[in-house]
Amino acid sequence: MKALLKFIFVLTVSMQMQSQERLITGKVTAADDNAPIPGVKVLIKGTSTGVVTNFDGVYEIKAKDTDVLVFSFLGYKSVEKHVGKLNTVSVALEADVSCLNEVVVVGYGTQRRSYVTGYVSQISASQLKRNKKEAYHNKLANQIQYNSVTNALQGKLAGVAVTNTTGNTGSNAHIVIRGASTNSSNNQPLVVVDGNIMPYNMLESVNPNQVNDITILKDSNATAIYGSRGSNGVIIISTKNNAEVLNQPLYIVDGVPIKKEHNYIIENLPKSDIDAKKSYNKAETKEKFGKIASNGCVVITTHQGNFRINNQESYAVIEENNFERTSLSPLSTFSIDVDKASYSNIRRMINSGLAIEPDAVKIEEMINYFDYNYPQPTGEHPFSINTEVAKTPWNNSTKIVKIGLQGKTYANEELPTSNLTFLIDVSGSMSSQNKLPLLKSAFKLLVNLLREQDKVSIVVYAGAAGVVLEPTSGKHKEKIINALDNLKSGGSTAGGAGIKLAYKLAEENFKKNGNNRVILATDGDFNVGASSDKAMEHLIEDKRKSGVFLSVLGFGYGNYKDSKLEILADKGNGNHAYIDNMQEAQKVFGKEFGGTLFTIAKDVKIQIEFNPNKVQAYRLIGYENRMLADEDFVDDTKDAGELGSGHTVTALYEVIPVGVDSKYLKDVADLKYTKPEALKDYSDELFTVKFRYKKPEGDKSIEMVHIQKDVVTEASKGLDFASAVALFGMQLRHSKYHNNSKIEDVITLAKSGRGDDEDGYKSEFIRLVSSYNNL
């Protein structure tokens, strides 16, 4: 009996030990290349218990000796393994194309049957255009031109995360597909361009303007087609002219591979920056870079040694103003714009031999860069109003209208006491010679103009924000300049924190009836904290309630964020300038010191009512992102532009007289319920201009009215020159309204209107246009 009980006890213990679960680990790889396969299902046979492998192909599961593990993955043959006494169960899966309904070879060809993969996201050329259109209507958010493929992907496809690997804007973007994360840094997706597998770091050198569509393969279906190489997802790019993708030499700049045909990248490298340049034959480069270097390569080393692979400049999307029929819409309403950043930015592009981004061209800012000798105001209002009508230089059948404002000029000693806070970007992206070093020299010009009663504070921001100079009298210029000289660049860009700290300091030292202003100097590349255009807009709108004004100075190129800086200046009751050299710094801080720092009128709006007896249609040239609804003109809560001491504002209209046939006007149906009839009492008037503005400390608008008779005169020199600048802008924007004009027409018109040119800015414009004509 004892022997029987002992036998039963041993048998029971043995059965319990056999049925006890333990942790089984293992790795799943591809049989053909031994690469790990993520996403493989590992199930205990006959149950629903299972796990999937991670990005490294590794899994963990609790199982018993008697269990059988089933390994399955789409595109591979399933494998069964008995656990037994093993603690580690690893398998190598063999490809099995028979499990697909149709075999589609896309590893080295063009993928068109996207539905066979099961889980595909795609962004086409038409979608890119729709995104651009959507950006325009949002205006204050995401108004970015796609200057790289990664920009086009960001935020547009589910399961695709685009991040910056270092927080430093100079680094390449990092793409993770499926939204998964891993401790391994080797989770780069496979890149296929026109059927050819390319190195991942070549992705951003693909010219987005040549992209026809982008397809993203995710999850198990990517590896089903591309094997283990697609385990991190696949980016398939089809270009518009795929025959040219591989027939150019490879360029390597500071160790970064760049294709020669991508001019928008190569052109960001001025010849003066090149330290060394050497060509290599096909055999020397093909082995290292594969087929993409089959035509050899050129290796370039720059002085800086940190050439940016991708141009990440961003500009607000501009849709050109069209002609409006006066009978249907007689009112034209817009906010003034005294910003001049666009002209100096375009000048930088032309002088560097760069292609001009059309949306970088803001015609009103180009026109307003120049002085047109308007008379100083003599009445109670702080500006004079000047109008002129002449024949349009580029279209004999239309008239051109010039409307000009001249702000009252105050001498520097007449300006109120200044409380200035310099807010300076010292992040890593500001290290280039044309950024922080130029910025320091520019600010020294301003410091030398300060008076003893003026005070300056300096706030800087990079990974964090901090005060480097407490409020200091203009008497102590050496102390302020030493603080500037000690600034160094490095780190990420906590722009939002910097703005908050600068406003806090300005408010603590607020001078009643004084000039309280934050002067922000940056390339606009915010990437930490509040960074979107919308977030920045809300932040500045809140801070401007303190009575502190904002001036925004842009520096550098490659990641210049014009769209963001324009919004900051607009919402901060300030102005925006782009400083590309010391000559421009002297113009902004020397010649235009008062206008840069002292606001004489805010929320300035213009509304023109055209007489339908005289004007069939009209078109405002420029000011596209300054347009207001007609009812906004009398709404004192609606923000508008600011006018500084000595500032001028010029607006041009092209008008089609009544009775003139024009290819720009299409027929419209007759109205049934409304019959617009023009009054005969004002038959000698062409239009009426109304201006509304507030005093800097005021909340209620003051209105002025100016009437223009229907009198066409010989164009003044000022109108000729303004017309030349507008025409050049239209040509740069590829406008449909420049009427097949030529660069030579611009030069002839500008020379005719140059007149007195004491500072040489107009002569410089003529040289600039001539050099552009020779590119």
C-alpha positions in Angstrom: 0.0 0.0 0.0 2.8 2.4 0.9 4.5 1.6 -2.4 1.3 2.4 -4.3 0.9 5.8 -2.5 4.6 6.6 -3.2 4.1 5.9 -6.9 1.0 8.1 -7.1 2.8 10.9 -5.4 5.8 10.8 -7.8 3.5 10.6 -10.8 1.4 13.6 -9.6 4.6 15.7 -9.0 5.9 14.8 -12.3 2.7 15.8 -14.1 2.6 19.1 -12.2 6.2 19.8 -13.2 5.5 19.0 -16.8 2.4 21.3 -16.9 4.2 24.2 -15.2 4.6 27.3 -17.4 8.0 29.1 -17.9 9.3 32.0 -19.9 10.4 31.1 -23.4 12.4 33.6 -25.5 13.6 33.6 -29.0 14.4 35.5 -32.2 12.7 35.3 -35.6 14.8 36.0 -38.7 14.5 35.7 -42.4 16.1 32.6 -43.9 17.5 34.3 -46.9 19.5 37.0 -45.2 19.2 36.2 -41.4 17.8 39.7 -40.8 15.3 40.0 -37.9 11.6 40.2 -38.8 9.3 42.3 -36.6 5.6 41.7 -36.2 5.7 37.9 -36.5 2.8 36.2 -34.6 3.9 33.6 -32.1 0.9 31.5 -31.0 0.6 28.5 -28.7 -1.1 26.0 -31.0 -4.7 25.3 -30.2 -5.1 28.5 -28.1 -5.5 32.2 -28.6 -2.5 33.0 -26.5 0.3 34.7 -28.4 2.7 37.6 -28.8 4.4 39.4 -31.7 8.1 40.0 -32.3 9.5 43.5 -31.7 11.6 45.5 -34.1 14.6 43.3 -33.4 12.6 40.1 -34.1 12.7 39.1 -30.4 9.7 37.7 -28.5 8.9 36.4 -25.0 6.0 34.1 -24.1 5.1 31.8 -21.2 4.6 28.2 -22.3 4.8 24.6 -21.1 6.9 21.7 -22.2 4.0 20.1 -24.0 3.2 23.3 -26.0 3.8 23.8 -29.7 4.7 27.4 -30.8 3.4 28.5 -34.2 5.3 31.2 -36.0 3.4 33.0 -38.9 3.9 36.1 -41.0 2.4 37.2 -44.2 4.6 36.3 -47.1 6.5 33.6 -45.2 5.9 29.9 -44.6 4.5 29.1 -41.1 6.8 27.1 -38.8 5.8 25.0 -35.7 8.3 24.3 -32.9 7.8 22.0 -29.9 8.9 23.6 -26.7 10.0 20.5 -24.8 12.9 21.3 -22.4 14.0 24.4 -24.4 14.2 27.8 -22.9 15.1 29.5 -26.2 13.2 28.8 -29.4 14.5 30.7 -32.4 13.4 30.2 -36.0 14.3 31.3 -39.5 11.3 31.8 -41.8 11.4 31.1 -45.5 9.6 33.3 -48.0 6.4 31.9 -49.5 4.9 34.0 -52.3 2.3 31.4 -53.0 0.2 32.8 -50.1 -0.5 35.9 -52.1 -3.3 36.1 -54.6 -1.0 37.7 -57.1 2.7 38.0 -57.2 3.8 41.7 -57.7 7.5 42.3 -58.0 8.1 45.8 -56.7 11.5 45.5 -55.0 13.2 46.8 -58.1 10.3 48.2 -60.1 7.4 50.6 -59.8 4.6 49.7 -57.4 1.1 50.4 -58.9 -1.1 47.7 -57.3 -1.1 49.3 -53.9 -4.1 47.4 -52.7 -2.3 44.1 -52.6 -0.4 45.2 -49.6 -3.5 45.6 -47.5 -2.3 48.6 -45.4 -1.0 51.5 -47.5 -1.0 55.2 -47.0 -0.4 57.5 -50.0 0.1 61.2 -50.6 -0.2 62.2 -54.2 0.8 65.3 -56.1 -2.8 66.5 -56.1 -2.9 66.0 -52.4 0.2 68.1 -52.0 -1.6 70.9 -53.9 -4.7 70.5 -51.8 -2.5 70.7 -48.7 -1.1 74.0 -50.0 -4.6 75.3 -50.7 -5.7 74.3 -47.2 -2.7 76.1 -45.7 -3.6 79.3 -47.5 -7.1 79.3 -46.1 -5.9 78.5 -42.6 -3.4 81.4 -43.0 -2.2 81.4 -39.4 -1.2 77.8 -39.2 1.0 75.5 -41.2 1.6 78.0 -44.0 4.6 76.2 -45.2 5.9 75.4 -48.7 7.2 71.8 -49.0 10.9 72.3 -49.4 11.7 68.6 -48.6 9.9 65.3 -48.9 9.9 64.9 -45.1 8.1 68.2 -44.8 5.5 66.9 -47.2 5.0 63.8 -45.1 4.8 65.5 -41.7 1.4 65.3 -40.1 -0.3 64.2 -43.3 -0.3 60.4 -43.0 -1.6 58.2 -40.2 1.2 56.2 -38.5 4.0 58.2 -39.9 6.0 60.3 -37.4 8.5 62.9 -38.6 10.8 64.1 -35.9 14.2 65.9 -35.5 16.8 63.5 -34.1 18.8 66.0 -32.2 16.6 69.0 -31.6 19.1 71.0 -33.7 17.6 72.3 -36.8 20.7 71.5 -38.8 20.0 67.8 -38.4 18.1 65.6 -40.8 14.5 64.6 -40.0 13.9 61.1 -38.7 10.9 59.1 -39.9 9.3 56.3 -37.9 6.5 54.4 -39.7 3.7 52.7 -37.8 4.1 55.1 -34.8 6.0 52.4 -32.9 9.2 53.1 -31.0 12.2 51.0 -30.1 15.4 51.4 -28.1 17.3 50.6 -31.3 18.3 53.7 -33.4 18.3 51.5 -36.5 14.6 51.9 -37.3 14.9 53.7 -40.6 12.4 52.9 -43.2 13.4 51.6 -46.6 13.5 54.3 -49.3 12.6 53.4 -52.9 12.7 56.1 -55.6 11.4 55.1 -59.0 12.0 51.5 -58.2 15.5 51.9 -57.0 16.5 51.4 -53.4 18.4 54.4 -52.1 20.3 55.2 -48.9 18.0 56.6 -46.2 20.0 59.8 -45.9 19.3 60.5 -49.5 15.6 61.0 -48.9 15.7 64.7 -48.1 17.8 65.3 -51.2 14.8 64.3 -53.4 13.5 67.4 -55.0 9.8 67.7 -53.8 8.9 69.7 -56.9 9.7 66.6 -59.0 7.7 64.2 -56.8 4.6 62.7 -58.5 3.4 60.7 -55.5 4.5 59.1 -52.3 3.4 55.8 -51.0 4.0 54.5 -47.5 3.9 50.7 -46.8 3.3 49.8 -43.2 3.1 46.8 -40.9 3.6 43.2 -42.1 2.6 44.0 -45.6 5.8 46.0 -46.2 8.0 43.0 -45.4 5.7 40.7 -47.4 6.9 42.6 -50.5 10.3 43.8 -49.5 11.3 41.2 -47.1 13.2 42.0 -43.9 14.5 45.2 -45.5 11.0 46.6 -45.2 10.7 45.7 -41.5 10.6 49.4 -40.6 8.2 50.4 -43.3 8.8 51.5 -46.9 8.7 54.9 -48.5 8.0 54.6 -52.2 8.5 57.8 -54.3 7.5 58.1 -57.9 9.0 61.2 -59.6 7.7 63.1 -62.6 10.8 62.4 -64.6 12.2 59.1 -63.3 14.5 58.7 -66.2 16.8 61.4 -64.7 16.9 60.1 -61.2 20.1 58.1 -61.6 21.8 59.8 -64.6 23.6 62.5 -62.6 26.8 62.5 -60.6 26.5 62.3 -56.9 27.5 65.4 -54.9 28.8 65.0 -51.4 29.0 68.2 -49.3 30.6 67.9 -45.9 29.9 64.2 -45.9 26.2 64.6 -46.9 25.2 63.0 -50.2 23.2 65.3 -52.5 22.0 64.8 -56.1 23.2 67.4 -58.5 19.8 68.0 -60.2 18.4 69.2 -56.9 19.3 72.8 -57.6 17.3 74.2 -54.7 19.9 72.4 -52.4 23.1 73.0 -54.3 22.2 76.6 -54.9 22.3 77.2 -51.1 26.0 76.8 -51.3 27.7 80.1 -52.3 31.0 79.6 -54.1 32.7 81.7 -51.5 31.9 79.0 -48.9 33.7 76.2 -50.7 37.0 75.2 -49.2 37.8 72.2 -51.4 36.3 70.4 -54.3 37.4 67.1 -55.9 35.8 64.7 -58.5 36.0 60.9 -58.3 35.3 58.4 -61.0 32.5 55.8 -61.1 34.6 52.9 -59.7 35.7 54.8 -56.7 32.2 55.7 -55.5 29.8 53.0 -56.8 30.9 50.4 -54.3 30.2 52.7 -51.4 27.0 54.4 -52.5 25.6 51.8 -54.9 23.8 52.5 -58.1 23.0 56.1 -57.2 26.7 56.9 -57.6 27.1 55.0 -60.9 28.1 58.3 -62.7 30.8 59.2 -60.2 30.7 61.9 -57.5 32.0 65.3 -56.6 33.2 65.8 -53.0 32.9 69.4 -51.6 34.2 70.6 -48.3 32.9 74.0 -47.0 34.6 76.4 -44.6 31.9 75.9 -42.1 31.8 72.2 -42.4 28.1 71.9 -41.6 26.3 72.3 -44.9 22.5 71.8 -44.4 21.1 69.0 -46.6 17.7 70.4 -46.8 16.3 73.9 -47.3 13.7 74.3 -44.6 12.7 77.9 -45.2 9.0 78.5 -45.0 6.8 81.2 -46.5 3.1 82.0 -46.1 1.2 80.7 -49.1 0.2 83.6 -51.4 -2.6 83.5 -53.9 -2.4 86.5 -56.2 -5.2 89.1 -56.1 -7.4 88.9 -59.1 -9.5 91.6 -60.8 -12.7 92.4 -59.0 -15.8 93.8 -60.8 -16.7 97.1 -59.3 -20.4 96.5 -59.9 -20.3 93.5 -57.7 -17.6 94.6 -55.2 -16.8 98.3 -55.1 -14.9 98.2 -51.8 -11.3 97.1 -51.4 -10.1 96.9 -47.8 -6.7 96.0 -46.4 -4.3 96.6 -43.5 -1.2 98.7 -44.2 2.2 96.9 -44.3 5.5 98.7 -43.6 7.5 95.5 -43.5 10.3 95.4 -46.0 11.8 91.9 -45.3 10.8 90.4 -48.6 13.0 92.7 -50.7 16.2 92.2 -48.7 15.5 88.4 -48.6 15.1 88.3 -52.4 18.2 90.4 -52.7 20.1 87.8 -50.7 18.7 85.0 -52.9 19.8 86.7 -56.1 23.2 87.7 -54.8 23.8 84.1 -53.8 22.6 82.7 -57.1 19.6 81.0 -55.6 16.3 80.1 -57.2 13.5 82.5 -56.0 10.7 80.8 -54.1 7.5 82.5 -55.5 5.8 82.8 -52.1 8.9 84.6 -50.8 8.0 87.4 -53.1 5.7 89.9 -51.3 5.3 92.7 -53.8 4.1 95.3 -51.3 7.2 94.7 -49.1 9.4 95.2 -52.2 7.6 98.4 -53.1 7.8 99.8 -49.5 11.5 99.2 -49.3 12.0 102.4 -51.3 11.4 106.1 -50.5 9.1 108.0 -52.9 9.7 111.6 -51.6 6.1 112.0 -50.2 5.6 115.3 -48.4 5.6 115.5 -44.6 2.2 115.8 -42.9 1.2 119.4 -42.0 -2.2 118.9 -40.3 -3.4 117.2 -37.1 -2.9 113.7 -38.5 0.4 112.0 -38.2 0.6 111.2 -41.9 0.0 112.7 -45.3 -2.1 111.1 -48.1 -0.9 111.1 -51.7 -2.6 109.6 -54.8 -1.7 109.5 -58.5 -3.2 107.9 -61.7 -1.4 107.2 -64.9 -1.3 104.7 -67.8 -0.1 101.2 -66.8 3.4 100.6 -68.1 2.8 97.0 -68.9 -0.7 97.3 -70.2 -1.9 100.1 -72.5 -5.6 99.4 -71.9 -5.5 99.8 -68.1 -4.6 102.5 -65.6 -2.3 102.3 -62.6 -3.2 104.0 -59.3 -0.7 104.8 -56.6 -1.8 105.5 -53.0 1.0 106.7 -50.6 1.2 107.5 -46.9 4.0 109.4 -45.3 4.4 109.1 -41.6 5.6 112.1 -39.6 9.3 112.0 -39.1 10.7 112.7 -35.6 14.4 113.4 -34.9 16.1 110.9 -32.6 16.3 113.5 -29.8 12.6 114.0 -30.0 11.7 110.4 -29.4 10.3 109.4 -26.1 12.4 107.4 -23.6 13.0 103.9 -24.7 12.7 100.7 -22.7 14.2 98.1 -25.1 14.5 94.3 -24.5 16.7 92.5 -27.0 15.5 89.0 -27.4 18.2 87.1 -29.2 18.2 83.5 -30.5 21.5 81.8 -29.6 20.4 78.3 -30.5 22.6 76.0 -32.6 20.9 77.0 -35.9 22.3 80.6 -35.3 25.9 79.6 -35.5 26.5 80.6 -39.2 28.4 83.8 -40.0 25.3 85.4 -41.4 23.3 84.8 -38.3 24.6 85.4 -34.7 27.9 87.2 -35.8 26.0 89.5 -38.1 23.3 90.0 -35.5 25.9 91.2 -32.9 27.4 93.7 -35.3 23.9 95.0 -36.3 22.8 95.5 -32.7 26.0 97.5 -31.9 24.8 100.1 -34.5 21.6 100.4 -32.5 23.4 100.6 -29.1 25.5 103.5 -30.4 22.4 105.5 -31.0 21.0 105.1 -27.5 20.7 108.0 -25.1 21.4 108.1 -21.4 17.7 107.9 -20.5 17.2 104.9 -22.7 17.6 101.4 -21.2 18.4 98.0 -22.7 17.9 94.5 -21.4 19.1 91.3 -23.1 17.3 88.0 -23.0 18.6 85.0 -24.9 17.1 81.6 -25.6 18.4 78.3 -26.8 17.4 75.1 -25.0 16.1 77.4 -22.3 15.7 81.2 -21.9 17.7 83.5 -19.6 18.6 87.1 -18.8 22.1 88.0 -19.7 21.8 91.8 -19.1 19.5 93.5 -16.7 18.2 96.9 -17.6 21.2 99.1 -18.5 21.4 102.8 -19.4 22.4 103.8 -22.9 25.2 105.7 -21.1 27.0 102.4 -20.5 27.4 101.3 -24.1 30.5 99.4 -23.5 28.7 97.1 -21.0 25.9 96.4 -23.4 28.4 95.7 -26.2 30.4 93.4 -24.0 27.2 91.4 -23.2 26.6 91.1 -27.0 30.2 90.0 -27.7 29.9 87.2 -25.1 26.9 85.5 -26.7 27.6 82.0 -28.1 25.3 79.7 -30.1 24.3 76.1 -29.2 21.3 74.0 -28.3 17.7 73.8 -29.4 15.3 76.7 -29.8 13.0 77.5 -26.9 11.4 80.5 -28.6 8.2 80.5 -26.7 10.0 80.6 -23.3 12.2 83.4 -24.6 9.3 85.6 -25.7 7.5 85.2 -22.4 10.7 86.1 -20.4 11.4 89.1 -22.7 7.9 90.5 -22.3 8.0 89.9 -18.5 11.2 92.0 -18.3 9.8 94.7 -20.5 6.6 94.9 -18.4 8.6 95.1 -15.2 10.5 98.1 -16.5 7.5 99.7 -18.4 7.9 103.4 -19.0 4.6 105.3 -19.2 4.4 107.4 -22.4 7.7 105.8 -23.4 8.8 103.5 -26.1 8.4 100.0 -24.7 9.5 97.4 -27.2 10.9 93.9 -27.5 13.3 93.4 -30.4 13.4 89.8 -31.5 16.4 88.7 -33.6 16.2 85.1 -34.9 16.0 82.9 -38.0 12.6 82.0 -36.7 13.3 78.4 -36.2 11.4 77.6 -33.0 11.4 73.9 -32.2 10.9 73.6 -28.4 7.7 74.6 -26.5 5.1 76.8 -28.3 6.3 76.6 -31.9 3.4 76.5 -34.3 2.3 79.6 -36.0 -1.0 79.4 -34.3 0.5 78.9 -30.8 2.8 81.9 -31.4 0.0 84.0 -32.6 -2.0 83.4 -29.4 1.0 84.1 -27.3 1.8 87.4 -28.9 -1.8 88.5 -29.0 -1.9 88.0 -25.2 1.4 89.8 -24.6 0.6 92.9 -26.7 -2.1 93.8 -24.3 0.6 95.0 -22.0 1.4 97.9 -24.3 4.8 96.5 -25.2 5.4 96.6 -29.0 7.4 94.0 -31.0 10.0 94.4 -33.7 11.2 91.3 -35.5 14.5 91.0 -37.3 15.2 87.9 -39.4 18.7 86.6 -40.1 20.3 83.9 -42.2 19.1 81.3 -44.6 18.4 77.6 -45.0 15.9 77.5 -42.2 14.6 81.0 -42.3 10.9 81.0 -41.1 9.4 84.1 -42.8 5.9 82.9 -42.3 6.4 82.7 -38.5 8.2 86.0 -38.1 5.6 87.8 -40.2 2.9 86.6 -37.9 4.9 87.6 -34.8 5.4 91.1 -36.0 1.8 91.5 -37.2 0.2 90.3 -34.0 2.8 92.1 -31.8 1.9 95.5 -33.1 5.3 95.8 -34.8 7.4 95.5 -37.9 9.5 92.8 -39.6 12.8 93.3 -41.4 15.3 90.8 -42.8 19.0 91.7 -42.4 21.3 90.1 -44.9 24.3 92.3 -44.5 25.7 95.3 -42.6 24.3 97.7 -45.2 20.8 96.6 -44.4 21.6 96.8 -40.7 22.7 100.4 -41.2 19.4 101.1 -43.0 17.2 99.5 -40.3 19.1 100.8 -37.2 20.6 104.0 -38.6 18.6 105.7 -41.3 15.3 104.3 -40.1 16.0 104.2 -36.4 12.9 106.1 -35.4 10.5 104.1 -37.6 12.0 100.9 -36.3 11.4 101.8 -32.7 8.7 104.4 -32.4 5.1 103.8 -33.4 3.1 106.9 -34.3 -0.2 105.2 -35.4 -1.6 101.7 -34.9 -4.3 99.6 -36.5 -4.1 101.6 -39.7 -6.6 100.4 -42.3 -7.3 101.6 -45.8 -10.6 101.2 -47.7 -11.0 102.3 -51.3 -14.4 102.7 -53.0 -14.2 102.7 -56.8 -16.7 104.6 -58.9 -18.5 102.0 -61.1 -19.2 104.8 -63.6 -15.5 105.0 -64.2 -13.9 101.7 -63.1 -15.0 98.4 -64.6 -12.7 96.3 -62.5 -9.6 96.8 -60.2 -6.8 94.7 -58.8 -4.7 95.4 -55.7 -1.1 94.5 -56.4 0.3 92.7 -53.4 -1.1 92.8 -49.8 -2.6 89.3 -50.3 -2.1 88.4 -46.7 -3.2 91.8 -45.4 -6.7 91.8 -46.9 -9.6 92.6 -44.6 -13.3 92.0 -44.8 -15.2 95.3 -45.7 -16.9 95.3 -42.3 -13.5 95.1 -40.5 -12.8 98.7 -41.6 -15.1 100.2 -39.0 -14.5 97.4 -36.4 -12.2 98.9 -33.8 -11.5 95.5 -32.3 -9.9 94.3 -35.6 -6.1 94.4 -35.5 -4.2 96.0 -38.4 -0.8 97.4 -39.3 1.3 100.0 -37.4 3.1 103.1 -38.8 6.4 104.2 -37.4 8.2 107.6 -37.4 9.1 108.4 -41.0 7.6 105.3 -42.4 6.0 105.3 -45.8 3.3 103.0 -47.2 2.7 102.6 -50.9 -0.1 100.6 -52.6 -0.7 100.1 -56.3 -3.9 99.2 -58.1 -4.4 98.3 -61.7 -7.8 99.4 -62.9 -9.8 98.5 -66.1 -11.8 101.5 -67.2 -15.5 101.1 -68.1 -16.0 100.1 -71.8 -12.6 98.4 -72.1 -12.6 94.7 -73.2 -10.2 92.7 -71.1 -9.0 89.1 -71.3 -8.9 89.1 -67.5 -12.6 89.5 -67.1 -15.1 86.8 -67.7 -18.8 87.3 -68.3 -21.1 87.0 -65.3 -24.9 86.3 -65.3 -27.3 89.2 -64.8 -28.7 89.7 -61.3 -32.4 89.0 -60.8 -33.1 90.7 -57.5 -30.4 93.4 -57.5 -29.8 96.0 -60.1 -26.6 98.0 -59.2 -26.9 101.6 -60.4 -24.2 104.1 -59.9 -25.1 107.6 -58.8 -24.5 110.4 -61.4 -23.6 113.0 -58.8 -19.9 112.0 -58.6 -19.2 111.5 -62.3 -15.8 113.3 -62.1 -14.5 111.0 -59.3 -12.5 107.9 -59.8 -12.4 106.6 -56.3 -12.5 107.6 -52.6 -9.9 106.6 -50.1 -10.8 106.2 -46.4 -8.1 105.8 -43.7 -8.7 104.7 -40.1 -6.0 104.7 -37.4 -5.6 104.8 -33.7 -3.1 106.7 -31.6 -0.5 104.4 -30.1 -2.2 104.6 -26.7 -5.7 104.8 -28.0 -8.6 102.4 -28.5 -10.9 104.4 -30.8 -10.2 104.9 -34.5 -9.8 108.3 -36.2 -11.0 108.5 -39.9 -9.6 110.5 -42.8 -11.1 110.8 -46.3 -9.3 111.5 -49.6 -11.0 111.8 -53.0 -9.2 111.2 -56.3 -10.6 112.8 -59.5 -10.6 111.0 -62.8 -7.5 112.7 -64.0 -4.7 110.7 -65.7 -1.4 112.4 -65.6 2.1 111.6 -66.8 3.6 109.2 -64.3 5.9 110.7 -61.8 9.4 109.3 -61.2 8.2 107.8 -58.0 5.3 106.0 -59.8 7.6 104.8 -62.5 10.0 103.3 -60.0 7.3 101.8 -57.9 5.8 100.3 -61.1 9.2 98.8 -62.0 9.5 97.1 -58.6 5.9 95.8 -58.8 6.6 94.5 -62.3 9.7 92.7 -61.2 7.8 91.1 -58.4 5.1 89.9 -60.7 7.8 88.4 -63.0 9.4 86.6 -60.0 6.0 85.3 -58.9 5.2 84.2 -62.5 2.1 86.3 -62.4 -0.5 86.0 -65.2 -0.9 89.8 -65.1 2.6 91.0 -66.1 1.5 90.8 -69.8 4.5 89.0 -71.2 6.8 91.8 -70.1 10.6 91.3 -70.0 13.3 92.0 -67.5 14.5 94.7 -69.8 11.2 96.5 -69.3 11.8 96.5 -65.6 15.3 98.0 -66.0 14.1 100.7 -68.4 11.2 101.7 -66.2 13.4 101.7 -63.1 16.1 103.9 -64.7 13.3 106.3 -65.8 12.1 106.6 -62.2 15.4 106.5 -60.3 15.5 110.3 -59.8 17.3 111.5 -56.7 19.0 108.5 -55.1 21.1 109.8 -52.3 21.5 106.4 -50.5 21.9 104.4 -53.7 19.1 101.9 -53.0 17.4 102.5 -56.3 20.6 102.1 -58.2 21.2 98.9 -56.3 17.8 97.6 -57.4 18.7 98.2 -61.1 22.0 96.3 -60.6 20.1 93.5 -58.8 17.6 93.1 -61.7 20.4 93.2 -64.2 22.3 90.5 -62.4 19.2 88.4 -62.1 18.8 88.7 -65.9 22.2 87.3 -66.4 21.7 84.2 -64.2 
